[in-house]
Amino acid sequence: MTDLSFPEYIKLHTKAEHAALEKLLIGIIKNIRHQHQYIQLLKMFHGYYHALEPVMEQYLKKEHIPDIEQRRKSAALLQDIRDLGGEIRKQQLKLDIPVIDSYARALGAAYVLEGSTLGGMIIAKMIRTQLPEIPAGKGFSFFTCYGENASEMWNKFHTYLLALTRKEDQEASADTARQTFLTFKAWINQYEPVF
């Protein structure tokens, strides 16, 4: 980790897993042609976020992350699903998430979820182009959760990463980020046949 800041280190440590997950997701998103497929995509995200967020939030307290409530995503997913006429049923598939037993590990998982907001606007634009029938103002509160403040919210999160200074915490955090990419990809692979 010498000469690398922690944000640079975590990005490098998760590069391959991030690229693999992104490739899988973009492939699915490019093939969405009907609103019900988009609802399935939102349900897939909701399943993973809904399982992970409560575990993370046991450790991500306001004293470390003052805007933690603003960073919750599963409620926005649920709202989008409902706005588009979908509904959530009890989870039938087994879902694995990373082990989160500390602030450092929770921050590593949050790194993955927060990083996804940077591409959210691009994904929303792709899906709007593919599904012009979706009414304006409906179905995109998850992918556009921070709106024009996406970069500012990411920069703030970056400061939370920089505040993690102990080497063992950084390694645990980076490992959990890596596991988050891997378990999310495994979840998508389980879920993918519904598209």
CYANA upper distance limits for C-alpha pairs under 8 A (distance plus 0.5 A):
  1 MET  CA      5 SER  CA      8.14
  1 MET  CA      6 PHE  CA      8.27
  1 MET  CA      9 TYR  CA      6.84
  4 LEU  CA      8 GLU  CA      6.26
  4 LEU  CA      9 TYR  CA      6.31
  5 SER  CA      9 TYR  CA      6.65
  5 SER  CA    162 LEU  CA      7.93
  6 PHE  CA     10 ILE  CA      6.58
  6 PHE  CA    161 LEU  CA      7.19
  6 PHE  CA    162 LEU  CA      6.68
  6 PHE  CA    164 LEU  CA      8.21
  6 PHE  CA    165 THR  CA      8.35
  6 PHE  CA    170 GLN  CA      7.34
  7 PRO  CA     11 LYS  CA      6.67
  7 PRO  CA    158 HIS  CA      7.38
  7 PRO  CA    161 LEU  CA      6.70
  7 PRO  CA    162 LEU  CA      7.30
  8 GLU  CA     12 LEU  CA      6.69
  9 TYR  CA     13 HIS  CA      6.46
  9 TYR  CA    174 ALA  CA      8.26
 10 ILE  CA     14 THR  CA      6.66
 10 ILE  CA    173 SER  CA      8.38
 10 ILE  CA    174 ALA  CA      5.51
 10 ILE  CA    177 ALA  CA      8.12
 11 LYS  CA     15 LYS  CA      6.35
 13 HIS  CA    174 ALA  CA      7.03
 13 HIS  CA    175 ASP  CA      8.31
 13 HIS  CA    178 ARG  CA      7.73
 14 THR  CA     18 HIS  CA      6.38
 14 THR  CA    174 ALA  CA      7.82
 14 THR  CA    177 ALA  CA      7.39
 14 THR  CA    178 ARG  CA      5.63
 14 THR  CA    181 PHE  CA      8.34
 15 LYS  CA     19 ALA  CA      6.65
 16 ALA  CA     20 ALA  CA      6.73
 17 GLU  CA     21 LEU  CA      6.70
 17 GLU  CA    178 ARG  CA      7.05
 17 GLU  CA    181 PHE  CA      6.33
 17 GLU  CA    182 LEU  CA      6.89
 18 HIS  CA     22 GLU  CA      6.58
 18 HIS  CA    178 ARG  CA      8.47
 18 HIS  CA    181 PHE  CA      6.62
 19 ALA  CA     23 LYS  CA      6.58
 20 ALA  CA     24 LEU  CA      6.83
 20 ALA  CA    185 LYS  CA      8.48
 21 LEU  CA     25 LEU  CA      6.69
 21 LEU  CA    181 PHE  CA      7.11
 21 LEU  CA    182 LEU  CA      8.20
 21 LEU  CA    184 PHE  CA      8.24
 21 LEU  CA    185 LYS  CA      6.05
 22 GLU  CA     26 ILE  CA      6.49
 23 LYS  CA     27 GLY  CA      6.67
 24 LEU  CA     28 ILE  CA      7.00
 24 LEU  CA    185 LYS  CA      8.25
 25 LEU  CA     29 ILE  CA      6.59
 26 ILE  CA     30 LYS  CA      6.45
 27 GLY  CA     31 ASN  CA      7.13
 28 ILE  CA     32 ILE  CA      7.26
 28 ILE  CA    195 PHE  CA      8.27
 29 ILE  CA    123 ILE  CA      8.19
 29 ILE  CA    126 MET  CA      8.44
 29 ILE  CA    127 ILE  CA      7.78
 30 LYS  CA    126 MET  CA      8.10
 30 LYS  CA    127 ILE  CA      8.45
 32 ILE  CA     37 GLN  CA      6.36
 32 ILE  CA     38 TYR  CA      6.92
 32 ILE  CA    127 ILE  CA      7.91
 32 ILE  CA    130 GLN  CA      7.57
 32 ILE  CA    195 PHE  CA      8.49
 33 ARG  CA     37 GLN  CA      7.55
 33 ARG  CA    130 GLN  CA      6.64
 33 ARG  CA    131 LEU  CA      7.10
 34 HIS  CA     38 TYR  CA      7.25
 34 HIS  CA    131 LEU  CA      7.24
 35 GLN  CA     39 ILE  CA      6.75
 35 GLN  CA     84 LEU  CA      8.37
 35 GLN  CA    131 LEU  CA      7.31
 35 GLN  CA    134 ILE  CA      8.04
 36 HIS  CA     40 GLN  CA      6.74
 37 GLN  CA     41 LEU  CA      6.82
 37 GLN  CA    195 PHE  CA      6.35
 38 TYR  CA     42 LEU  CA      6.81
 38 TYR  CA    127 ILE  CA      8.48
 39 ILE  CA     43 LYS  CA      6.65
 39 ILE  CA     81 ILE  CA      6.36
 39 ILE  CA     84 LEU  CA      7.68
 39 ILE  CA     86 GLY  CA      6.91
 40 GLN  CA     44 MET  CA      6.59
 40 GLN  CA    194 VAL  CA      7.84
 40 GLN  CA    195 PHE  CA      7.50
 41 LEU  CA     45 PHE  CA      6.87
 41 LEU  CA    195 PHE  CA      8.45
 42 LEU  CA     46 HIS  CA      6.52
 42 LEU  CA     77 LEU  CA      6.66
 42 LEU  CA     80 ASP  CA      8.06
 42 LEU  CA     81 ILE  CA      6.99
 43 LYS  CA     47 GLY  CA      6.54
 43 LYS  CA     77 LEU  CA      8.02
 43 LYS  CA     78 LEU  CA      8.43
 43 LYS  CA     81 ILE  CA      7.61
 43 LYS  CA     88 ILE  CA      7.72
 44 MET  CA     48 TYR  CA      7.23
 44 MET  CA    188 ILE  CA      7.53
 44 MET  CA    191 TYR  CA      7.27
 45 PHE  CA     49 TYR  CA      6.59
 45 PHE  CA     77 LEU  CA      7.97
 46 HIS  CA     50 HIS  CA      6.04
 46 HIS  CA     74 SER  CA      6.16
 46 HIS  CA     77 LEU  CA      6.29
 46 HIS  CA     78 LEU  CA      7.43
 47 GLY  CA     51 ALA  CA      6.84
 47 GLY  CA     91 GLN  CA      7.75
 48 TYR  CA     52 LEU  CA      6.69
 48 TYR  CA     95 LEU  CA      7.88
 48 TYR  CA     97 ILE  CA      8.44
 48 TYR  CA    184 PHE  CA      7.35
 48 TYR  CA    187 TRP  CA      7.88
 49 TYR  CA     53 GLU  CA      6.16
 49 TYR  CA     73 LYS  CA      7.59
 49 TYR  CA     74 SER  CA      6.19
 50 HIS  CA     54 PRO  CA      7.63
 50 HIS  CA     74 SER  CA      6.02
 51 ALA  CA     55 VAL  CA      7.93
 51 ALA  CA     95 LEU  CA      8.38
 51 ALA  CA     97 ILE  CA      8.01
 52 LEU  CA     56 MET  CA      6.79
 52 LEU  CA     97 ILE  CA      7.00
 53 GLU  CA     57 GLU  CA      6.50
 53 GLU  CA     72 ARG  CA      7.79
 53 GLU  CA     74 SER  CA      8.19
 54 PRO  CA     58 GLN  CA      7.15
 55 VAL  CA     59 TYR  CA      8.25
 55 VAL  CA    100 ILE  CA      7.38
 55 VAL  CA    106 ALA  CA      8.40
 56 MET  CA     60 LEU  CA      6.69
 56 MET  CA    100 ILE  CA      7.26
 56 MET  CA    106 ALA  CA      5.33
 56 MET  CA    107 LEU  CA      8.23
 56 MET  CA    109 ALA  CA      7.88
 56 MET  CA    110 ALA  CA      8.02
 57 GLU  CA     61 LYS  CA      7.30
 57 GLU  CA    106 ALA  CA      8.10
 59 TYR  CA    101 ASP  CA      8.37
 59 TYR  CA    102 SER  CA      6.66
 59 TYR  CA    103 TYR  CA      5.40
 59 TYR  CA    106 ALA  CA      6.84
 60 LEU  CA     64 HIS  CA      7.22
 60 LEU  CA     65 ILE  CA      7.00
 60 LEU  CA     68 ILE  CA      7.63
 60 LEU  CA    103 TYR  CA      6.71
 60 LEU  CA    106 ALA  CA      7.14
 60 LEU  CA    107 LEU  CA      7.72
 61 LYS  CA     65 ILE  CA      6.53
 61 LYS  CA     66 PRO  CA      7.95
 61 LYS  CA     68 ILE  CA      7.65
 62 LYS  CA     66 PRO  CA      4.71
 62 LYS  CA     67 ASP  CA      7.34
 62 LYS  CA     68 ILE  CA      6.82
 64 HIS  CA    160 TYR  CA      7.86
 65 ILE  CA    160 TYR  CA      7.54
 67 ASP  CA     71 ARG  CA      7.14
 68 ILE  CA     72 ARG  CA      7.36
 71 ARG  CA    114 GLU  CA      8.23
 73 LYS  CA     77 LEU  CA      6.98
 73 LYS  CA    142 PHE  CA      6.99
 73 LYS  CA    145 CYS  CA      8.32
 74 SER  CA     78 LEU  CA      6.72
 75 ALA  CA     79 GLN  CA      6.66
 76 ALA  CA     80 ASP  CA      6.69
 76 ALA  CA    141 SER  CA      6.20
 76 ALA  CA    142 PHE  CA      5.55
 76 ALA  CA    145 CYS  CA      8.10
 77 LEU  CA     81 ILE  CA      6.72
 77 LEU  CA    141 SER  CA      7.78
 77 LEU  CA    142 PHE  CA      5.91
 78 LEU  CA     82 ARG  CA      6.74
 78 LEU  CA     88 ILE  CA      8.23
 79 GLN  CA     83 ASP  CA      6.47
 79 GLN  CA    139 GLY  CA      8.08
 79 GLN  CA    141 SER  CA      8.23
 80 ASP  CA     84 LEU  CA      6.74
 80 ASP  CA    138 LYS  CA      7.23
 80 ASP  CA    139 GLY  CA      4.66
 80 ASP  CA    140 PHE  CA      6.76
 80 ASP  CA    141 SER  CA      6.91
 80 ASP  CA    142 PHE  CA      7.64
 81 ILE  CA     85 GLY  CA      6.97
 81 ILE  CA     86 GLY  CA      5.46
 81 ILE  CA     87 GLU  CA      6.90
 81 ILE  CA     88 ILE  CA      8.37
 81 ILE  CA    139 GLY  CA      7.27
 82 ARG  CA     86 GLY  CA      5.57
 82 ARG  CA     87 GLU  CA      6.45
 83 ASP  CA    138 LYS  CA      6.62
 83 ASP  CA    139 GLY  CA      6.53
 84 LEU  CA    134 ILE  CA      8.41
 84 LEU  CA    138 LYS  CA      7.57
 84 LEU  CA    139 GLY  CA      6.56
 93 LEU  CA    190 GLN  CA      8.36
 95 LEU  CA    187 TRP  CA      6.90
 96 ASP  CA    183 THR  CA      6.58
 96 ASP  CA    187 TRP  CA      7.97
 97 ILE  CA    179 GLN  CA      8.31
 97 ILE  CA    180 THR  CA      7.21
 97 ILE  CA    183 THR  CA      6.27
 97 ILE  CA    184 PHE  CA      8.09
 98 PRO  CA    109 ALA  CA      8.43
 98 PRO  CA    176 THR  CA      6.80
 98 PRO  CA    179 GLN  CA      6.14
 98 PRO  CA    180 THR  CA      6.35
 98 PRO  CA    183 THR  CA      7.46
 99 VAL  CA    105 ARG  CA      8.26
 99 VAL  CA    176 THR  CA      7.88
100 ILE  CA    105 ARG  CA      5.83
100 ILE  CA    106 ALA  CA      6.22
100 ILE  CA    176 THR  CA      8.08
101 ASP  CA    105 ARG  CA      7.09
101 ASP  CA    106 ALA  CA      7.95
102 SER  CA    106 ALA  CA      6.72
103 TYR  CA    107 LEU  CA      6.54
104 ALA  CA    108 GLY  CA      6.84
104 ALA  CA    164 LEU  CA      7.92
104 ALA  CA    169 ASP  CA      5.92
104 ALA  CA    170 GLN  CA      7.40
104 ALA  CA    172 ALA  CA      6.89
104 ALA  CA    173 SER  CA      5.39
105 ARG  CA    109 ALA  CA      7.00
105 ARG  CA    169 ASP  CA      8.26
105 ARG  CA    172 ALA  CA      6.29
105 ARG  CA    173 SER  CA      4.97
105 ARG  CA    174 ALA  CA      8.32
105 ARG  CA    175 ASP  CA      8.38
105 ARG  CA    176 THR  CA      5.99
105 ARG  CA    177 ALA  CA      8.23
106 ALA  CA    110 ALA  CA      6.66
106 ALA  CA    173 SER  CA      7.76
106 ALA  CA    176 THR  CA      8.17
107 LEU  CA    111 TYR  CA      6.60
107 LEU  CA    161 LEU  CA      8.06
107 LEU  CA    173 SER  CA      6.76
108 GLY  CA    112 VAL  CA      7.49
108 GLY  CA    172 ALA  CA      8.25
108 GLY  CA    173 SER  CA      4.73
108 GLY  CA    174 ALA  CA      6.18
108 GLY  CA    175 ASP  CA      7.89
108 GLY  CA    176 THR  CA      5.74
108 GLY  CA    177 ALA  CA      4.90
109 ALA  CA    113 LEU  CA      7.22
109 ALA  CA    173 SER  CA      8.08
109 ALA  CA    176 THR  CA      6.41
109 ALA  CA    177 ALA  CA      5.39
109 ALA  CA    180 THR  CA      6.27
110 ALA  CA    114 GLU  CA      6.30
110 ALA  CA    177 ALA  CA      8.23
111 TYR  CA    115 GLY  CA      6.33
111 TYR  CA    157 PHE  CA      8.50
111 TYR  CA    177 ALA  CA      7.04
112 VAL  CA    116 SER  CA      6.85
112 VAL  CA    177 ALA  CA      6.59
112 VAL  CA    180 THR  CA      7.38
112 VAL  CA    181 PHE  CA      7.47
113 LEU  CA    117 THR  CA      7.66
114 GLU  CA    118 LEU  CA      8.20
114 GLU  CA    154 TRP  CA      7.43
114 GLU  CA    157 PHE  CA      8.23
115 GLY  CA    119 GLY  CA      8.26
115 GLY  CA    154 TRP  CA      7.68
116 SER  CA    120 GLY  CA      6.84
117 THR  CA    121 MET  CA      7.98
117 THR  CA    143 PHE  CA      7.20
117 THR  CA    144 THR  CA      7.92
117 THR  CA    145 CYS  CA      7.84
117 THR  CA    146 TYR  CA      8.13
117 THR  CA    150 ALA  CA      7.20
118 LEU  CA    150 ALA  CA      6.70
118 LEU  CA    151 SER  CA      7.55
118 LEU  CA    154 TRP  CA      8.15
119 GLY  CA    123 ILE  CA      6.79
120 GLY  CA    124 ALA  CA      6.57
120 GLY  CA    142 PHE  CA      8.32
120 GLY  CA    143 PHE  CA      4.80
120 GLY  CA    144 THR  CA      6.34
121 MET  CA    125 LYS  CA      6.72
121 MET  CA    143 PHE  CA      6.49
121 MET  CA    144 THR  CA      5.94
121 MET  CA    147 GLY  CA      8.20
122 ILE  CA    126 MET  CA      6.77
123 ILE  CA    127 ILE  CA      6.70
123 ILE  CA    143 PHE  CA      7.45
124 ALA  CA    128 ARG  CA      6.50
124 ALA  CA    140 PHE  CA      7.03
124 ALA  CA    143 PHE  CA      6.34
124 ALA  CA    144 THR  CA      7.49
125 LYS  CA    129 THR  CA      6.70
126 MET  CA    130 GLN  CA      6.82
127 ILE  CA    131 LEU  CA      6.31
128 ARG  CA    132 PRO  CA      5.92
128 ARG  CA    134 ILE  CA      7.72
134 ILE  CA    138 LYS  CA      7.37
134 ILE  CA    139 GLY  CA      7.97
140 PHE  CA    144 THR  CA      6.46
140 PHE  CA    145 CYS  CA      8.37
141 SER  CA    145 CYS  CA      5.66
145 CYS  CA    150 ALA  CA      8.40
146 TYR  CA    150 ALA  CA      5.42
146 TYR  CA    153 MET  CA      7.84
149 ASN  CA    153 MET  CA      6.54
150 ALA  CA    154 TRP  CA      6.68
151 SER  CA    155 ASN  CA      6.60
152 GLU  CA    156 LYS  CA      6.76
153 MET  CA    157 PHE  CA      6.75
154 TRP  CA    158 HIS  CA      6.61
155 ASN  CA    159 THR  CA      7.15
156 LYS  CA    160 TYR  CA      7.37
157 PHE  CA    161 LEU  CA      7.03
158 HIS  CA    162 LEU  CA      6.79
159 THR  CA    163 ALA  CA      6.76
160 TYR  CA    164 LEU  CA      7.45
164 LEU  CA    169 ASP  CA      7.41
164 LEU  CA    170 GLN  CA      6.99
165 THR  CA    169 ASP  CA      7.83
165 THR  CA    170 GLN  CA      7.38
166 ARG  CA    170 GLN  CA      6.74
167 LYS  CA    171 GLU  CA      6.71
168 GLU  CA    172 ALA  CA      6.68
169 ASP  CA    173 SER  CA      6.49
170 GLN  CA    174 ALA  CA      6.56
171 GLU  CA    175 ASP  CA      6.54
172 ALA  CA    176 THR  CA      6.67
173 SER  CA    177 ALA  CA      6.73
174 ALA  CA    178 ARG  CA      6.75
175 ASP  CA    179 GLN  CA      6.73
176 THR  CA    180 THR  CA      6.49
177 ALA  CA    181 PHE  CA      6.93
178 ARG  CA    182 LEU  CA      6.84
179 GLN  CA    183 THR  CA      6.44
180 THR  CA    184 PHE  CA      6.43
181 PHE  CA    185 LYS  CA      6.64
182 LEU  CA    186 ALA  CA      6.71
183 THR  CA    187 TRP  CA      6.60
184 PHE  CA    188 ILE  CA      6.76
185 LYS  CA    189 ASN  CA      6.69
186 ALA  CA    190 GLN  CA      6.84
187 TRP  CA    191 TYR  CA      6.67
188 ILE  CA    192 GLU  CA      6.08
189 ASN  CA    193 PRO  CA      8.37
